[in-house]
Amino acid sequence: MDHIESFQIHLNSKYLSQGTINNAFFYIQTIEVPSDYQLHLSVINASIPYSFYNVNSNNNKLVIYFSESMSTTYLFNTGNYTINQFLTELQSKLVGFTITYDKIKSKLTLAYTTNFTISTTSTCLDILGFGDVSSSLLSSINNTITSINCINLQAFQCICVGTNFISSSISIENQKKPTVICCIPISGNPNSMITYVNPSNYKINIFASMFSMINIKLMDQYSNYIDFNGCHWSMTIQLDIVKFTM
Protein backbone atom coordinates (compact mmCIF):
# COMPACT_ATOMS: atom_id res chain seq x y z
CA MET A 1 0.00 0.00 0.00
CA ASP A 2 1.24 3.46 -0.92
CA HIS A 3 0.45 6.41 1.31
CA ILE A 4 -0.88 9.29 -0.79
CA GLU A 5 -2.19 12.10 1.41
CA SER A 6 -3.35 12.87 4.95
CA PHE A 7 -6.01 15.13 6.41
CA GLN A 8 -6.19 16.19 10.05
CA ILE A 9 -9.58 17.10 11.47
CA HIS A 10 -9.81 18.98 14.76
CA LEU A 11 -12.93 18.15 16.76
CA ASN A 12 -14.40 19.86 19.80
CA SER A 13 -17.56 18.59 21.46
CA LYS A 14 -18.75 22.17 21.96
CA TYR A 15 -19.22 22.43 18.20
CA LEU A 16 -20.80 19.03 17.54
CA SER A 17 -23.35 18.89 14.71
CA GLN A 18 -25.78 16.81 16.75
CA GLY A 19 -25.83 14.36 19.63
CA THR A 20 -24.32 14.79 23.08
CA ILE A 21 -20.87 15.35 24.57
CA ASN A 22 -20.34 11.61 25.00
CA ASN A 23 -22.05 10.58 21.74
CA ALA A 24 -21.19 13.37 19.32
CA PHE A 25 -21.78 13.58 15.56
CA PHE A 26 -19.61 15.82 13.38
CA TYR A 27 -20.29 16.62 9.72
CA ILE A 28 -17.48 17.86 7.49
CA GLN A 29 -16.89 18.60 3.82
CA THR A 30 -17.04 15.28 1.97
CA ILE A 31 -13.78 13.46 1.28
CA GLU A 32 -14.14 10.79 -1.41
CA VAL A 33 -11.55 8.49 -2.96
CA PRO A 34 -11.65 6.03 -5.90
CA SER A 35 -12.46 2.38 -5.23
CA ASP A 36 -8.80 1.31 -5.40
CA TYR A 37 -7.94 3.61 -2.48
CA GLN A 38 -8.63 3.19 1.20
CA LEU A 39 -9.25 5.56 4.08
CA HIS A 40 -7.41 4.90 7.34
CA LEU A 41 -8.49 6.64 10.54
CA SER A 42 -6.48 7.38 13.67
CA VAL A 43 -6.71 9.51 16.81
CA ILE A 44 -3.64 11.76 16.87
CA ASN A 45 -4.24 13.45 20.22
CA ALA A 46 -6.99 14.27 22.67
CA SER A 47 -7.64 16.50 25.66
CA ILE A 48 -10.45 15.22 27.86
CA PRO A 49 -11.58 16.73 31.18
CA TYR A 50 -11.53 14.49 34.23
CA SER A 51 -14.99 15.73 35.13
CA PHE A 52 -16.73 12.34 35.50
CA TYR A 53 -17.50 10.72 38.85
CA ASN A 54 -16.31 7.44 40.31
CA VAL A 55 -19.78 7.00 41.84
CA ASN A 56 -22.23 7.70 39.04
CA SER A 57 -25.63 6.69 37.66
CA ASN A 58 -24.18 3.41 36.36
CA ASN A 59 -22.92 2.16 39.75
CA ASN A 60 -24.79 3.87 42.60
CA LYS A 61 -27.64 1.43 43.32
CA LEU A 62 -27.73 -1.10 46.19
CA VAL A 63 -30.68 -3.49 46.59
CA ILE A 64 -31.03 -5.35 49.91
CA TYR A 65 -33.64 -7.99 50.77
CA PHE A 66 -34.70 -8.30 54.39
CA SER A 67 -37.11 -11.14 53.57
CA GLU A 68 -38.12 -13.00 50.40
CA SER A 69 -40.70 -10.36 49.57
CA MET A 70 -39.36 -7.17 51.16
CA SER A 71 -36.46 -5.25 49.66
CA THR A 72 -35.09 -1.73 49.91
CA THR A 73 -33.24 0.11 47.15
CA TYR A 74 -30.56 2.58 48.22
CA LEU A 75 -29.18 5.20 45.82
CA PHE A 76 -25.87 6.83 46.65
CA ASN A 77 -25.29 10.46 45.76
CA THR A 78 -23.07 10.74 42.70
CA GLY A 79 -19.65 12.36 42.98
CA ASN A 80 -15.93 11.70 43.34
CA TYR A 81 -15.34 9.95 46.66
CA THR A 82 -12.33 8.94 48.67
CA ILE A 83 -12.80 5.76 50.69
CA ASN A 84 -13.56 7.70 53.88
CA GLN A 85 -16.05 9.93 52.10
CA PHE A 86 -17.77 6.92 50.57
CA LEU A 87 -17.99 5.16 53.94
CA THR A 88 -19.71 8.26 55.32
CA GLU A 89 -22.15 8.24 52.38
CA LEU A 90 -22.76 4.50 52.82
CA GLN A 91 -23.51 4.88 56.53
CA SER A 92 -25.85 7.82 55.89
CA LYS A 93 -27.94 5.65 53.55
CA LEU A 94 -27.80 2.29 55.37
CA VAL A 95 -29.52 3.42 58.55
CA GLY A 96 -29.49 0.66 61.17
CA PHE A 97 -26.46 -1.11 59.69
CA THR A 98 -23.07 -1.31 61.34
CA ILE A 99 -20.37 -0.72 58.75
CA THR A 100 -16.70 -1.51 59.36
CA TYR A 101 -13.78 -1.17 56.98
CA ASP A 102 -10.58 -3.23 57.15
CA LYS A 103 -7.85 -0.86 55.97
CA ILE A 104 -5.29 -3.68 55.78
CA LYS A 105 -7.38 -5.88 53.45
CA SER A 106 -9.46 -3.07 51.87
CA LYS A 107 -12.65 -4.97 52.62
CA LEU A 108 -16.02 -3.92 53.95
CA THR A 109 -18.30 -5.63 56.47
CA LEU A 110 -22.01 -4.89 56.76
CA ALA A 111 -23.90 -6.03 59.86
CA TYR A 112 -27.62 -5.81 60.67
CA THR A 113 -29.96 -6.97 63.44
CA THR A 114 -31.34 -9.79 61.25
CA ASN A 115 -30.10 -11.77 58.27
CA PHE A 116 -30.30 -10.00 54.90
CA THR A 117 -29.24 -10.54 51.31
CA ILE A 118 -27.71 -8.24 48.70
CA SER A 119 -29.27 -8.61 45.27
CA THR A 120 -26.92 -8.88 42.30
CA THR A 121 -29.24 -6.45 40.50
CA SER A 122 -27.31 -3.86 42.54
CA THR A 123 -25.02 -1.81 40.31
CA CYS A 124 -22.48 -0.95 43.02
CA LEU A 125 -21.13 -4.49 43.58
CA ASP A 126 -17.70 -3.70 42.12
CA ILE A 127 -17.36 -0.69 44.42
CA LEU A 128 -18.35 -2.72 47.49
CA GLY A 129 -16.08 -5.63 46.59
CA PHE A 130 -18.80 -8.06 45.46
CA GLY A 131 -18.09 -8.02 41.73
CA ASP A 132 -18.14 -11.20 39.60
CA VAL A 133 -20.28 -13.24 41.98
CA SER A 134 -22.19 -16.12 40.38
CA SER A 135 -25.27 -16.24 42.62
CA SER A 136 -28.30 -13.96 42.30
CA LEU A 137 -28.23 -13.09 46.01
CA LEU A 138 -25.40 -12.58 48.51
CA SER A 139 -26.69 -13.88 51.83
CA SER A 140 -25.45 -12.79 55.22
CA ILE A 141 -24.03 -15.25 57.73
CA ASN A 142 -24.82 -14.48 61.36
CA ASN A 143 -26.31 -11.16 60.20
CA THR A 144 -23.09 -10.01 58.51
CA ILE A 145 -21.61 -9.89 55.01
CA THR A 146 -17.96 -9.16 54.23
CA SER A 147 -16.86 -8.16 50.74
CA ILE A 148 -15.23 -10.90 48.70
CA ASN A 149 -12.87 -8.61 46.82
CA CYS A 150 -11.21 -5.32 47.65
CA ILE A 151 -13.24 -2.14 47.72
CA ASN A 152 -12.78 -0.53 44.31
CA LEU A 153 -13.52 3.16 43.85
CA GLN A 154 -11.50 3.23 40.63
CA ALA A 155 -14.61 2.90 38.50
CA PHE A 156 -12.87 3.91 35.27
CA GLN A 157 -9.94 1.94 33.87
CA CYS A 158 -9.76 3.91 30.62
CA ILE A 159 -11.70 6.05 28.18
CA CYS A 160 -12.65 4.06 25.08
CA VAL A 161 -13.06 6.14 21.93
CA GLY A 162 -15.67 4.45 19.75
CA THR A 163 -16.85 5.33 16.28
CA ASN A 164 -19.56 4.45 13.78
CA PHE A 165 -17.20 2.88 11.25
CA ILE A 166 -16.86 -0.85 10.82
CA SER A 167 -13.25 -1.96 10.96
CA SER A 168 -10.99 -4.88 11.76
CA SER A 169 -10.56 -3.59 15.33
CA ILE A 170 -11.78 -6.25 17.81
CA SER A 171 -13.34 -5.74 21.23
CA ILE A 172 -13.10 -8.83 23.44
CA GLU A 173 -15.69 -7.38 25.82
CA ASN A 174 -18.45 -7.42 23.18
CA GLN A 175 -17.86 -7.59 19.47
CA LYS A 176 -21.28 -6.00 18.82
CA LYS A 177 -20.23 -2.79 20.55
CA PRO A 178 -19.02 0.23 18.53
CA THR A 179 -15.59 -0.02 16.96
CA VAL A 180 -13.01 1.18 19.49
CA ILE A 181 -10.25 3.13 17.76
CA CYS A 182 -8.20 3.79 20.90
CA CYS A 183 -8.27 3.41 24.69
CA ILE A 184 -6.99 6.38 26.65
CA PRO A 185 -5.40 5.66 30.05
CA ILE A 186 -6.76 7.75 32.90
CA SER A 187 -4.03 9.65 34.70
CA GLY A 188 -4.11 12.56 37.08
CA ASN A 189 -6.79 13.47 39.58
CA PRO A 190 -10.42 14.55 39.25
CA ASN A 191 -10.83 18.08 37.86
CA SER A 192 -7.58 17.80 35.88
CA MET A 193 -7.13 17.34 32.12
CA ILE A 194 -6.45 13.91 30.61
CA THR A 195 -4.15 14.22 27.61
CA TYR A 196 -3.41 11.57 25.01
CA VAL A 197 -0.93 11.32 22.15
CA ASN A 198 -1.06 8.29 19.85
CA PRO A 199 2.06 6.36 20.93
CA SER A 200 2.31 3.97 17.97
CA ASN A 201 0.60 5.78 15.08
CA TYR A 202 -2.08 3.08 15.23
CA LYS A 203 -4.87 3.50 12.67
CA ILE A 204 -7.83 1.51 11.40
CA ASN A 205 -9.11 0.87 7.90
CA ILE A 206 -12.69 2.19 7.91
CA PHE A 207 -13.59 0.22 4.74
CA ALA A 208 -15.22 3.23 3.14
CA SER A 209 -14.40 5.35 0.10
CA MET A 210 -16.31 8.39 1.37
CA PHE A 211 -16.02 10.37 4.60
CA SER A 212 -18.44 13.15 5.50
CA MET A 213 -19.49 12.36 9.07
CA ILE A 214 -17.98 10.80 12.16
CA ASN A 215 -19.64 9.72 15.39
CA ILE A 216 -17.34 9.86 18.43
CA LYS A 217 -18.51 7.84 21.43
CA LEU A 218 -16.65 8.20 24.73
CA MET A 219 -17.25 5.14 26.90
CA ASP A 220 -15.84 3.33 29.90
CA GLN A 221 -14.36 -0.18 29.79
CA TYR A 222 -17.87 -1.68 29.96
CA SER A 223 -19.14 0.36 26.99
CA ASN A 224 -21.18 2.70 29.21
CA TYR A 225 -21.28 6.30 28.02
CA ILE A 226 -19.25 8.56 30.31
CA ASP A 227 -21.03 11.54 31.87
CA PHE A 228 -18.68 14.53 31.59
CA ASN A 229 -21.08 16.78 33.53
CA GLY A 230 -21.22 19.39 30.78
CA CYS A 231 -17.44 19.74 30.26
CA HIS A 232 -16.21 19.61 26.67
CA TRP A 233 -13.33 17.66 25.10
CA SER A 234 -11.17 18.22 22.03
CA MET A 235 -9.56 15.68 19.72
CA THR A 236 -7.52 15.57 16.52
CA ILE A 237 -8.22 12.72 14.14
CA GLN A 238 -6.31 11.92 10.96
CA LEU A 239 -7.50 10.44 7.67
CA ASP A 240 -4.82 8.80 5.55
CA ILE A 241 -5.59 8.10 1.91
CA VAL A 242 -3.83 4.89 0.92
CA LYS A 243 -3.67 3.24 -2.50
CA PHE A 244 -4.46 -0.46 -2.26
CA THR A 245 -2.12 -2.77 -4.07
CA MET A 246 -2.11 -6.57 -4.10
Secondary structure, 3 states (H helix, E strand, C coil): CEEEEEEEEEEEHHHCCEEECCEEEEEEEEEECCCCEEEEEEEEEEEEECCCCCECCCCCEEEEECCCCCEEEEECCCECCCHHHHHHHHHHHCCCCEEEEECCCCEEEEECCCCCEEECCCCCHHHHCCCCCCCCEEECECCEEECCCCCCCCCCCEEEEEECCCCCCCCCCCCCCCEEEEEEECCCCCCCEEEEECCCCCCEECCCCEEEEEEEEEECCCCCECCCCCCCCEEEEEEEEEECCC
